[in-house]
Amino acid sequence: MEIQLTKKSDVPPHQQLGEQIVFLITTGKLRPAERLPSVRALARRLGIHRNTVSKAYRDLVRRKWIRGRPGGRLCVAPAVYLRGRTTHDKLDELIDQSTERAREMGYSLAALRERVAGRLALRPPNHFLVVEEEAGLRKIIEVEIHDALGTRVEGCSPELFLRKPELAVDAQVIVPEYAFHLLEPVASTDWPPIRLMFSDADEHVTLIRNLAEPSIIAVASVSQTVLKTARSLLASAVGRRHSFRDVLVRPKQRTELRGVDVVFCDSLAIRAIRCGQKVHYQLIKEKSMAEIAAIGELGAFPKIGRNTRR
């Protein structure tokens, strides 16, 4: 695991560790059901006390990011295939298993769907539906897809999705990879959900490390989740050499950040921030966006214009 901790930060070590593990999960560097190092091994590797690792692990278990395995070590919470209504139909189970097996064998989800659609003449989706708990994070995902493809994108919380399965009708559902295991089956859809992966932040960490002078670093986002993750992820690079600020951007509100040297912005915040140097953080991983675009080409998605608000 790529973990960088520092004592030269106001962020407690256990929080730095926990949030960086979350980031590794959301960017696909830790996979569902993958085993985590033991408390002793990880503490030795990072040069920290075992209690720090234990505290981070306990918090991640409580938040359902990781879980215990009978007779074994902790592991990343396994992804549960998000399909529709609860059913005991063996054919539905076979289809789900076949989809997962195809992915494991290296076939892209877009290629599999194209083959199935050609054979069964499924009615293609006509819009995307983003299922994500936090409204700010969900909005960033919606905007990035809309701006990239110029198609209709809607969003809802997992709770609403579970209560109103009809939302999935004619929709290509998109769910962050980490959220699959948090959702229970609901009404079925013809098109299996896309597992969304987030971009890493390696180049942003490198940029901070390469700054010649002590600087004021800021992260601006409409998402509390992004801000919390960024604070822990960048802590080792910021250290005590630089100053750090996180800025929660309100919708339709211009924000002046005078005196800040570098501001990392999400795809919504970058439009509202006024400062010297802005650095864009694209949330959706390029590979995931390519898969979404491929599905958009297969479906019946009306173009509504990249500059048109849905």
Buried (B, 14 or more C-beta within 10 A) or exposed (E): BEBBBBEEBEBBBBBBBBBBBBBBBBBBBBEBEBEBBBBEEBBEEBEBEBEBBBBBBBBBBEEEBBBEEEEEBBBBBEBEBBBBEEEEEEEBEEBBEEBEEBBEEEEBBBEBBBEBBEEEEEEBBBBBBBBBBBBBBBBBBBBBBBEBBBBBBEBBBBEEBBEEBEBBEBBBBBBBBBBBBBBEBBBBBBBBBBBBBBBBBEEBBEBBEEBEEEBBBBBBBBBBBBBBBBBBBBBBBBBEEBBBBBBBBEEEEEBEBEEBBBBBBBBBBBEBBEBEEBBEBBBBBEEBBBBBBBBBEBBEBEEBEEEEEE
